[in-house]
Amino acid sequence: MQAIKTFATAALLLVATPAWADAPTLLSPETRNRCMQTLRDGLTSDQFWPSMHAAEALTLAGYGEEVRSALTPKLPNVQDAQHRCGVARELFRAGDESAVATLWEVLGSDDPYGHNHACESLFKIRQMGDGKLLRQHLADETLPIKQLLAAAALAQHGDSEAKLRIHDFLIGDDDNMARLAAWTMAVSGDSSDLAALRERAKSITNPQHLVYFHAALARFGDADGKTALQADLKHEDPMVRVYAAEFCGHSNISAALPVLTELLEDENLDVRIRAAQALTMLGTNA
């Protein structure tokens, strides 16, 4: 029963496959083994957030039980509220639904330190509870990033006010907020967002911001977005390569496989992990 729950949870939390997606591509046993070794090494890394990304990738690849075994003993000992959110999120994603209680605990705390991460994690695992706590944080005008992340978590469940707030952040003057809005759209938006994304992208110059727009456009099948996202895989900035690799997988861009395979040797751990994730998402066993 637990294995079934893990599979169902992982399937629920996948970014939906685009209707225009490329056909599955065969992945050689050697490449798949390299991917799995990269992810398992990443899971045990002392770099916290890359290790959480490795946990995510392993769950998406069907290894939720392995993730639960690694993370369940850690959660009681993690003191940093932001890190507690990361561990709880990945435990939930891997099939331990009880872990969501940690996110509600952090979000309900008087200490604001973990609020952003709690909202982000709830968004990533598509949970909103009764919506009351998230709406309280959405109403907090003093912390726009928290507002946006709370809006993203609510918008997934049809909250029209939350959707409008995300759109307002997208078209606003703050490029950082706009790129975060684009990211939420890449994860859970739809093609109705395309026109606004294309228009706002015209004024974005920072490559670390622009890659989020490329990701969102690619997710909705925009040809220019797909081309730009693949070019981002070779960008000199590792932060750009990280997000490009992640969303080449979610956008099902099979043409990116050769470069993604090269990125398994990248000097940056997070790039290697996201490349391995994308490859396992794009490839089927040869």
Secondary structure, 3 states (H helix, E strand, C coil): CHHHHHHHHHHHHCCCCCCCCCCCEEECHHHHHHHHHHHHHHHCCCCHHHHHHHHHHHHHCCCHHHHHHHHCCCHHHCCCHHHHHHHHHHHHHCCCHHHHHHHHHHHCCCCHHHHHHHHHHHHHCCCCCCCHHHHHHHCCCCCHHHHHHHHHHHHCCCCHHHHHHHHHHHHCCCHHHHHHHHHHHHHHCCHHHHHHHHHHHCCCCCHHHHHHHHHHHHHCCCHHHHHHHHHHCCCCCHHHHHHHHHHHHHCCCHHHHHHHHHHHHCCCHHHHHHHHHHHHHHEEEC
